[in-house]
Amino acid sequence: MTTLRKFVLLCQALSGLLTVSLSLGPAMGQEQGKPRKVLKLDVITVEGRIQKPQAFYILQRSNLNFGELEKTETFLPKIVQSVNQKPF
């Protein structure tokens, strides 16, 4: 790093510290000079019931009957009959 770059970085750091110290200075002075304002609130009691959602859903096991899908009837005669008919 060159000396010029070091000098520029040092100046930036010092200006940043100066900015922070100036911004905190008045705030610290105000806290020491003025008394704090205290706001006291009374206790509030809220009575009631909290409504919670309740849902029950019971899904029973289904008896899958695949026997109805096994057709013993052949569709070949119906297909041949539909081909022999005129379309319109």
C-alpha positions as CSV (number, residue, x, y, z in Angstrom):
1,M,0.0,0.0,0.0
2,T,1.3,3.4,-0.8
3,T,1.7,6.1,1.7
4,L,-0.9,8.3,-0.1
5,R,-3.5,5.5,0.2
6,K,-2.7,5.0,3.9
7,F,-3.2,8.7,4.5
8,V,-6.5,8.7,2.7
9,L,-7.8,5.7,4.7
10,L,-6.6,7.4,7.9
11,C,-8.5,10.5,7.0
12,Q,-11.7,8.6,6.2
13,A,-11.5,6.7,9.5
14,L,-11.0,9.9,11.5
15,S,-13.9,11.6,9.7
16,G,-16.1,8.6,10.5
17,L,-15.2,8.7,14.2
18,L,-15.8,12.4,14.3
19,T,-19.2,12.0,12.7
20,V,-20.2,9.3,15.2
21,S,-18.9,11.3,18.2
22,L,-20.8,14.4,17.1
23,S,-24.0,12.6,16.6
24,L,-23.8,10.9,20.0
25,G,-22.7,14.0,21.8
26,P,-26.0,16.0,22.0
27,A,-28.0,12.8,22.8
28,M,-25.7,12.1,25.8
29,G,-25.9,15.7,26.9
30,Q,-29.7,15.7,26.8
31,E,-29.9,12.5,28.9
32,Q,-27.8,14.0,31.6
33,G,-29.4,17.4,31.7
34,K,-33.1,16.5,31.7
35,P,-34.8,14.1,34.0
36,R,-36.4,11.1,32.3
37,K,-40.2,11.0,31.8
38,V,-41.7,7.9,33.3
39,L,-45.1,6.7,32.1
40,K,-46.9,4.2,34.4
41,L,-49.7,2.2,33.1
42,D,-52.3,0.4,35.1
43,V,-52.8,-3.4,34.9
44,I,-55.5,-4.4,32.4
45,T,-57.3,-7.7,32.9
46,V,-58.9,-9.3,29.9
47,E,-61.4,-12.0,30.6
48,G,-62.9,-14.4,28.1
49,R,-62.4,-17.6,26.2
50,I,-59.9,-18.1,23.4
51,Q,-61.7,-19.9,20.6
52,K,-59.6,-22.7,19.2
53,P,-60.5,-24.4,16.0
54,Q,-61.4,-28.1,16.5
55,A,-61.8,-30.5,13.7
56,F,-62.0,-34.2,13.7
57,Y,-62.0,-36.2,10.5
58,I,-61.8,-39.9,10.6
59,L,-61.3,-41.6,7.3
60,Q,-62.2,-45.3,7.4
61,R,-60.4,-47.8,5.4
62,S,-62.2,-48.4,2.1
63,N,-62.7,-51.9,0.8
64,L,-61.5,-51.8,-2.7
65,N,-63.4,-54.3,-4.8
66,F,-61.5,-54.9,-8.0
67,G,-63.6,-57.9,-8.9
68,E,-66.1,-55.7,-10.7
69,L,-63.4,-54.5,-13.1
70,E,-62.7,-58.1,-14.3
71,K,-65.2,-58.5,-17.2
72,T,-65.6,-61.9,-18.6
73,E,-67.8,-60.6,-21.5
74,T,-65.9,-60.1,-24.8
75,F,-66.5,-56.9,-26.6
76,L,-65.4,-58.2,-30.0
77,P,-69.0,-58.8,-31.4
78,K,-70.0,-55.3,-30.4
79,I,-66.9,-53.8,-32.2
80,V,-67.6,-55.9,-35.4
81,Q,-71.3,-54.8,-35.3
82,S,-70.3,-51.1,-35.0
83,V,-67.9,-51.4,-37.9
84,N,-70.5,-53.0,-40.2
85,Q,-73.1,-50.3,-39.5
86,K,-73.2,-47.1,-41.6
87,P,-71.6,-44.1,-39.6
88,F,-74.5,-41.6,-40.3
